[in-house]
Each structure stands twice: as C-alpha cells, then as structure tokens.
Amino acid sequence: MKTLQFNVPTMRGQSLTIQEDVLENFYPHFHRHQEAQLMWIKKGKGVLIVEDTLHPFKENDIFFLGANQSHVFKSASQDGFSNESRSVSIFFDPNGKLKSLFSLDEFESLNQFIYSNSRGFKVPETYFDQISQRVCQLKSADQMDKLMHFFYLLRTLANISRGADALCNERVEAGLETIHGSNRIHFICNYIREHYRDELTLEEVADRANLTPQAFCRYFKKHCGVTFVTYLNRIRVKEVCNQLNEDHLDSVSFIAYNCGFNSITNFNRVFKQIVGCNPKEYVQQYKQTLYSVI
C-alpha cells in the first residue's frame, strides 16, 4: 500500500499541536507524518491499519503512533452508510523543537519512551480515564501549563507502555517516491506558514507548486486532509489565539488584519467555526482557566 506524506497544520515555532476533528469519516488515506501522535477516538468505529497489521477500534479507544509510522483509520458503520467520526489528536515532533528538552538528563526516561515505542501501542481500557483526563487538562491549559501537562501525559504513557503490545512487528521505511513527494508538500506548507499574513490565493500557491489549481486542490486535500482555504484559516486563527493569549494591547480587529484576514465579518465566522466560540468568549475562557490554575 502506497504511503502518502501527510502535513499536520502547525504554526511555525509550536512544539505540539492539539487537533479536534469532527468528520463524516476518518481521513481515508494510508499516510505518515514526521510527528508522533496520540489519538483518542471520541466517536466512530472501524479498523486501524498500521504498517501491515490490523486493529479494530471503537469509541473511547486511544492509540499512540510513532513518528513517521504509516497508518490509516478506516471508518466502518453497521448500516453501511457513513458515520460521524470524532477524535482528539496530539501531535509532536520528537526531532523538532522538543529535541533539545528530550536530550536533557532529567527527561531521559521520556526520551527513551519515545524511541522505544516507535511501533506504537494501544492504551489499555483500564487506563482510559487517566489518559483522557490528561488530554482534557492539556487542551484547556495555557501556553506554559500546556507544555507541563504534555510532559505529565508522556510520563503516564511511558508507565503504561511497559505492559502494552506494539501495534506492528517492524517498521517499513519510506521509498524514494514517498521522500520526493514529501519535499513538495513540505515546501507548500512552509510557504503558507511563511506568507499566511499576505493575501494568499489558491492560484498563487498552486503556481508555486507547479500544479494547476484543480490538480493542486486534489493534491493538497489528499496530503493534508483539508482544503487549502481551511488549512490557511487554521494557521491564521492559531496565530490570532497566540497573540490574544499574550495580553496584547492591540484590538482583536488589528490582530485579525495582521494575521491575514481582510474582513472582520469573515474573521468572526471562521474563528467561531474553528475554535467553537467568538474571540471575546475565547479570551474570557482563557483567563478563567489561567486564574483557576493560579
């Protein structure tokens, strides 16, 4: 089965990404990404294919997948029709921003956990409450506490992994075709992250990728799981949230324009669609969470 190189929507400089997806079906293509992934199935069922092994999954199953591990969650339903699929994923690149932290003596056990579990594992059901609570704490934390909760989560996973079976027997390395394909998608996504403040158009980015707009749309959706516009909006909204969390004195409108939105009406619609609330409510929730921790 051919493996696609997938690009996780992340902001430049971020050390981890938390992504909640509500889809008609799980992403249907066999793929890999440079980030390790913890995935909590909140709704849906089917079969997880990891390298050349199969694992049935259902609601409230949690899986840890190693960096660059080829996999796909294949949706299934009893009536033969599509089912709504909900999941929460935590992505982090062990060879990215966190590499220097993992190299510290104090984090040696976590570093060992990551590289000892490159074949992934399923979290036993008896640990579901413990891990799901950790994930919820991580989701609601502010920037600094987010990293602390992340390390607590990894420490818990490290303890659990000692008694868990690997998802596959061996890792299959990517061929040259996959490596060459990854260069193009990495170039495209890096270009978007570097120019998200500009008035980027689909035609402009497609031209940069040496593809027609129609071919680019198909290629981008296949490798990123979302459309170009959705990916761009996620990058912009994440940067808006970063600036709102830093107690900027600038108005929300100024921050929105500075992050590439050219219409406040459109910004408010997109922000609520992605975050689940309007910017004012987001700031209030953030401050309430921050003060409750303090």
Secondary structure as the mmCIF struct_conf table of DSSP 4:
data_model
#
loop_
_struct_conf.conf_type_id
_struct_conf.id
_struct_conf.beg_label_comp_id
_struct_conf.beg_label_asym_id
_struct_conf.beg_label_seq_id
_struct_conf.end_label_comp_id
_struct_conf.end_label_asym_id
_struct_conf.end_label_seq_id
HELX_LH_PP_P HELX_LH_PP_P1 LYS A 2 THR A 3
STRN STRN1 LEU A 4 GLN A 5
HELX_LH_PP_P HELX_LH_PP_P2 PHE A 6 PHE A 6
TURN_TY1_P TURN_TY1_P1 ARG A 12 GLY A 13
BEND BEND1 SER A 15 SER A 15
STRN STRN2 LEU A 16 LEU A 23
BEND BEND2 GLU A 24 ASN A 25
BEND BEND3 HIS A 29 HIS A 29
STRN STRN3 HIS A 31 ARG A 32
BEND BEND4 GLN A 34 GLU A 35
STRN STRN4 ALA A 36 LYS A 43
STRN STRN5 GLY A 46 VAL A 50
TURN_TY1_P TURN_TY1_P2 GLU A 51 ASP A 52
STRN STRN6 THR A 53 PHE A 57
TURN_TY1_P TURN_TY1_P3 GLU A 59 ASN A 60
STRN STRN7 ILE A 62 LEU A 65
TURN_TY1_P TURN_TY1_P4 ALA A 67 ASN A 68
STRN STRN8 HIS A 71 SER A 75
TURN_TY1_P TURN_TY1_P5 GLN A 78 ASP A 79
BEND BEND5 GLY A 80 PHE A 81
STRN STRN9 SER A 85 PHE A 92
TURN_TY1_P TURN_TY1_P6 PRO A 94 LEU A 98
HELX_RH_AL_P HELX_RH_AL_P1 LYS A 99 PHE A 102
TURN_TY1_P TURN_TY1_P7 SER A 103 SER A 103
BEND BEND6 LEU A 104 LEU A 104
HELX_RH_3T_P HELX_RH_3T_P1 ASP A 105 PHE A 107
HELX_RH_AL_P HELX_RH_AL_P2 GLU A 108 SER A 116
TURN_TY1_P TURN_TY1_P8 ASN A 117 ARG A 119
STRN STRN10 PHE A 121 LYS A 122
HELX_LH_PP_P HELX_LH_PP_P3 VAL A 123 PRO A 124
HELX_RH_3T_P HELX_RH_3T_P2 GLU A 125 TYR A 127
HELX_RH_AL_P HELX_RH_AL_P3 PHE A 128 SER A 140
BEND BEND7 ALA A 141 ALA A 141
HELX_RH_AL_P HELX_RH_AL_P4 GLN A 143 SER A 161
TURN_TY1_P TURN_TY1_P9 ARG A 162 GLY A 163
HELX_LH_PP_P HELX_LH_PP_P4 ALA A 164 ASP A 165
STRN STRN11 ALA A 166 ALA A 166
BEND BEND8 LEU A 167 LEU A 167
BEND BEND9 ASN A 169 GLU A 170
HELX_LH_PP_P HELX_LH_PP_P5 ARG A 171 ALA A 174
HELX_RH_AL_P HELX_RH_AL_P5 LEU A 176 HIS A 195
TURN_TY1_P TURN_TY1_P10 TYR A 196 ARG A 197
BEND BEND10 ASP A 198 ASP A 198
HELX_RH_AL_P HELX_RH_AL_P6 LEU A 202 ARG A 208
TURN_TY1_P TURN_TY1_P11 ALA A 209 ASN A 210
HELX_RH_AL_P HELX_RH_AL_P7 PRO A 213 CYS A 224
BEND BEND11 GLY A 225 VAL A 226
HELX_RH_AL_P HELX_RH_AL_P8 PHE A 228 ASN A 245
TURN_TY1_P TURN_TY1_P12 GLU A 246 ASP A 247
BEND BEND12 LEU A 249 ASP A 250
HELX_RH_AL_P HELX_RH_AL_P9 VAL A 252 ASN A 258
TURN_TY1_P TURN_TY1_P13 CYS A 259 GLY A 260
HELX_RH_AL_P HELX_RH_AL_P10 ILE A 264 VAL A 275
BEND BEND13 GLY A 276 CYS A 277
HELX_RH_AL_P HELX_RH_AL_P11 PRO A 279 VAL A 293
#
